[in-house]
Amino acid sequence: MAFGLSAPGRSPEHYAQEAGFRTLDEYRQLVREIIAQGLVDIVLMSASSNEALTIRERLFEASHVTPAVRANDTTDIWLAAGSGRYTGQPAQPFRTATLNHIMCGKLECAPDERRLGADLGLYSVTFNNDVALDLRTLEAYNAFRLEAEAKGFRHFLEVFDPNACGDHPPADVAQFVNDHIVRTLAGVTSRGRPVFLKIPYHGPAAMEALVRYDSSVVVGVLGGSAGTCFDAFHMLWEAKKYGARVALYGRKINHSEHQLTFIRYLRLIADDEIEPAAAVRAYHADLAKLGIRPYRTLDEDLQRTDGATSYGGTSGSRKPMSSLNGSAARAPFQPAADPDFSKMTTAEKVQWNLERWKRIIG
């Protein structure tokens, strides 16, 4: 939905001076493998991939993994090669997919057809400290919420950092984003509220402040750019420590050397089975066993670096860290026996996931 031909990620056959990328078929095969692995809770797709994997192939019927679809595509994720001008202009609301196309694959859905596709979607907003622009963003989100409630469609809300404030940037981006989240949802009753949030991680203080404000809001962090393995693992670990309950990683997984192994360590960190630095070391050891050459040396992958938290490359304020010690990994996480997901409704699968998280995090 953002990067054009490079969206599926680098092909294993790419060369340093050659831009080689996976095909869409190869990308979808990786998604199939991730669904089969079963360690993630949600798989986020475009409406077209959702049609292929959810509606046609029925891949989620016997799985606890929930399908979700990007329900809008604001202009700050329009990142075709050479179109750098878009990222320098304030984000504009836009929706390619209709809810009916997400839910049943066509313009008009019969009531019993709405269960064929996904009934969960990601809606993104970007506020730029401009009344006219931010009002347009809020009006579009309001229209989406009303349609979603009428059609029984749930959503989670992504709030990006400002992407083009010009000469009026907020003095404190973290507080600006937090306050806009609170303001945006203040007049929304429970039927129209997002299931959870997806926001840039601005550090412990900002996370604690947002989580403390309203205990009914489930806060999740977005992954941002790929960065080092330690960037990915430490963000998940620290954000959870300060109150986040969801980690939504796209590029960090897609750009990893071996997605299934990378996800396994994300899961172990989320379940408190291993700490970040130890996970990096164990991940590199597993790559060696698989005969896969890592993109960075182990020492390089243990660095904490500046990470872009927006599609256009806006960075947060993380600083490089060169001396990081982690504890040894504990015994591998052994999940409890799963129920028969093929006999469960979507709502029952969601409830099962929520209960599992309550057992994990208390």
Buried (B, 14 or more C-beta within 10 A) or exposed (E): BBBEEBBBBBBEEEEEEEEEBBEBEEBBEBBBEBBEBBBBBBBBBBBBBBBBBBBEEEBBEBBBBBBBBBBBBBBBBBBEEEEEEBBEBBBBBEBEBBBBBBBBBBEEBEEEBBBBBBBBBBBBBBBBBBEEBBEBBBEBBBEBBEBBBEBEBBBBBBBBBBBBBEEEEBEEBBBBBBBBBBEBBEEBEEEBBBBBBBBBBBBEEBBEBBBEEEEEBBBBBBBBBBBBBBBBBBBBBBBBEBBBBBBBBBBBBBBBBBBBBBBBBBBBBBBEBBBBBBBBBBBBEBBEEEEBEBBBEBEEBBBBBBBBBBBBEBBBEBEEEEEBEBEEBEEEBEEEEEEEBEEBEBEEBBEBBEEBBEEEEE
